[in-house]
Amino acid sequence: MTSTVEPHIPDFPVARAPGCPFDPPPELAGRQRDTPLLRVRLFDGSMPWLVTRYADQRALLADPRVSVNTKLPGYPNLVPTSHSGGTLSFIRLDDPEHARLRRMVTAPFAIKKIEALRPAVQQIVDDAVDAMLAGPNPVDLVEAFALPVPSLVISELLGVPYADHKFFQENSQTMIRRTATPEERMGATGALKEYLDKLVGEKLADPQDDLLSGLAAKVHSGDLTREEAASTGVLLLLAGHETTANMIALGTLALLRNPAQLALLRDSNDPELVVSAVEELLRYLHITHNGMQRVALEDIEIAGQTIRAGEGILTLNELGDRDPAAFPGNPNEIDLTRDARHHVAFGFGVHQCLGQPLARLELQVVYGTLYRRIPSLRLAVDPAGLPFKHDGFVYGVYELPVTW
C-alpha cells in the first residue's frame, strides 16, 4: 500500500489539553484508536509520519532501515537547526560508528556498577532533604531538590566540579529549549564542548577514578579523538541531570495530584513497590514528550502503510505508553502496582538510553525517600498556575512550590 496524505494534517508539536499536563494531546490520543500512522506538519512544512501505537514504535525503533542521522534529507528536525557545530556524540550516528563510540562508555553504566552507587546516591538525597527541612518553607522543589540531586550524582560520576553547576545547567537548558535560536543552541553547545575539552585535558595530565578519566584514557590509547571524548562528555553531563531532574519534579507533582497512589508508595515497606512505582511513573509521564525522530533508509511496510525511503518518522512514545493494547486496564491512570517494565520511555533498539540504569537508581532512591522523610509534603500553590515546559525538548515544570 502506498503512502497517503491525511485529509487533516496536524501541526506538530500538538498542544496538550488545558488542565491535562500529564496526558498526550487529545487529538493524537484519539487518532491512536483508528490511525496507527498519520502525517503531521513541522515548522518547515515537511510532513513526516507520526507512529501512534506501541508495537509499531518498537518495531521501527529496532529496524536497521531507519536512521538517526540529522544530516540526511527527510530527517524530521523539530526546529531550525545548523549542522556547522557537528553532532552531539553517538546519539545522532548510525551503526557501526554509533556502536564503536557507545562501547567506550558502556561499562560504567552496567547495572552492577550503577547499583554499587546506591549508598552514595542515598547520601546525596538524604543531604538534600536535610537541607530542605532546614531551609525556607515553602520552597521550590526544582531548585532545592530535583535539580541539585542528579547534578551532584552525574558530577561525581563524570568527574565534573559541582561548583560549575550553574554554568552547565544554564547551557544545558539553552540546548534543550525548543524556542532557542540555532545560534543560541550552537553557542551553548560550543561552551559546553570547550568546558569538557578542558576537563578531558586535565584528566589526560592527572587521571582520577571517574568517567571522564576513562574517556581521556581512550584518547591516550587512540581509540577516541579528543573532540569525540568532549562531545561524549557533553552528552553524558546534559542527559545525566536534565532528564532525571524533570522526572523527579514531574513525578512528585503527579503523585501529589494522586494522593491514594502517593500514600501507597509512602506507607509501604516493600522495595519492589518502589521499583514498580518508578517504572509506572516513567510510563505515565514522558520527559521526551516530542517523541524520537528517525528517517527511513529504505521503503518500510508497517501498519498497512508504506513509509518511503527518505521520509521522516516520529515515534511518539508518550502515545505508545498509553496504548491499551500494551498496557491493559486504564493506561491513562497511574497504577503503581502495574507491570510497566516494558515501557518505551527510554526508547528501544540500539539507541535505547545508555543511562537508564542510573536514572532508575536515582528515581528509586528519590521516590523511596522524599515522601517518607516529608510525609506532609504538599503543593504550596494552585496547580493550575504551574509553569510547564511546553517549549522544551525535555518536559517538566520550571518550578514546583511545595510546603509541609
Protein Blocks (a to p, Z undefined) as FASTA:
>chain_A
ZZdddfbdcdddddddehilmbccfklmmmmmmmmbacdddfkopacdddfbfklmmmmm
mpmkbcfbfkbghiacfbdcdfklopehjklcccfklmmmmmmmmmmmgfklmmmmmmmm
mmmmmmmmmmmmmmccdddfklmmmmmmmmmmmmmmnopafklmmmmmmmmmmmmmmkbc
fklmmmmmmmmmmmmmmmmmmmmmmccddfklmmmmmmmnopacfklmmmmmmmmmmmmm
mmmmmmmmmmmmmmmmmmmlmmmmmmpcbfklmmmmmmmmmmmpcfblnopadddfbdcd
eehiacdehiacdddfklmmmcfklmgcjfkbccfkbccklpcknogajllcfklmmmmm
mmmmmmmmmmmmmmmgccfbdfklpccdfkbfbdcdfbdcddZZ
